Each structure stands twice: as structure tokens, then as C-alpha cells.
Amino acid sequence: MAGYCTLATAKTRMQKTDTDADTFLPMVIDAASRAIDNFCNRPDGFEASDHATARYFTGNGRAVLLIDECVEVTAVAVKDAATDIAYTAWATPTTNMAGDGDWLAFNGDLENPDFNSLPYSALMVDLNGDYRTFTSGRYLGLRGFRPEGDATRSVPTVEITAKWGYAINAPDAIKEACIMQVIRWYKREQGAMASALASAELGSLDLYKTLDPDFEFILAMGRYVRPATGRR
């Protein structure tokens, strides 16, 4: 995944024109970008891939299925039974809200779905389609010797091809948070990883050993932090 700011942008904000850190700074940018993803509990990142890829999910036998965040769903295929080998492609709507396919993508609450905002985080069966549920992936296996009892497990029954991630382009707040943390870490590296620096011009400057508080404030107040519930 790409960083949330460019080398040129970071250098401009630091008023840096030389090239002595051009090898080091991209690593700091990548580290800050992944720190944002981890802090916000978004492993697919804030900028979705340009290419759709397939992922596999366990069906629940219901008309609604939670999926990973994505900005576009291009194909849905479902097994007719958990023990099937092949996936059967569902009809894709001409546009997401056309109602001429077998599924609809949406965001948010299952009872009050939001069809207008990205990222999509769930699919529902279209009432006009040929299917009524996403085939259940719960499976009861054979009994063992001791103790007796059925081993329940879930197997993949739904294949979804999508562009996974939070947004088509990372929000400006995410880019700003990345720049702030890059500058903070760069300055700390210049100070031999000290916890504080001092200069005649700036006086004393605290360098936090954790993420910058302003960095965390931007992400929390912008509601970019996703609760650690559900699939991830």
C-alpha cells in the first residue's frame, strides 16, 4: 500500500531542499501510513486499490452479509451448498442501485442501510433477484472417538470481487496526520531518538515516544477509528 503523503510534500512542509534524507524519508512515510492504518483498525488502508481482487467469506444463511470495506463491488459468486466445489456467479446490477441484479452493496446499519456513502461494508440480496440468502457456511463435521460430539466450523461459501479499502483517495485529514507524524519522527531521528531537544530558537521541544497527540486527535475526532468488532 502506498504512503499517504509524497516525499516532495513532506520536504516542502519541513522546508527542506537538500537530498540527504531522500532515501530515509520514504521509509518514515510508509511507517507513519501503516501506523495510521493500525491505529484506525483499517488493515486495507484508507486508499483502495485500483484493481479488484477476490476474497472469500462465510455465508450466514441470511439475506445480508458483512464484508470488508470496499469502494466498488464488481462480482459476487456463491456456492449453492457449503460442500460444492464451484461458485455460481450472481447477476451484477448495471449500477449499484438499479435493482436489476441479485445483490446490492451498502454501508452502515443493517436495519437502516446507507446506499449513498462509501465505503461499502455489507451486501444484501436484491428482492428482484433469483436468490434469497447467502448460503450458510456453517458445517457439522463427523464425530471423533472421544469425546463424542459434532465439530462445528465455518467454510467459505461466498466469493466477492471488489476494490478493497476505505476510499478512492485518502481523505485530507489522513494525509495531514501522516505529514505530522513523519515530521515528528524525522526530528526525533535527528536528535538521536532523544525524548526532548533544545535550541536557542525554539527552546525545549518534547518528542513523544508514542504517536503524536495531535495525530491521534485528528484521527479520533474525524471518526476515522473503527471499533475492533465484527470481522476485524
Protein Blocks (a to p, Z undefined) as FASTA:
>chain_A
ZZfbdfklmmmmnopabfklmmmmmmmmmmmmmmmmmmnopanojbdcfbdcddddddeh
iabdcddddfbdfbdcddfbfkbmbdcdddddfbfklopafbdcdehjfklccfkbccdf
bdcddfklmbfbdcdfbdcddddfbdcddddddddfbdcdddedjbfbdcfklmmmmmmm
mmmmmmmmmnoopabdcdfklopadddfbdcfklmmmmmmnopaccdehjZZ
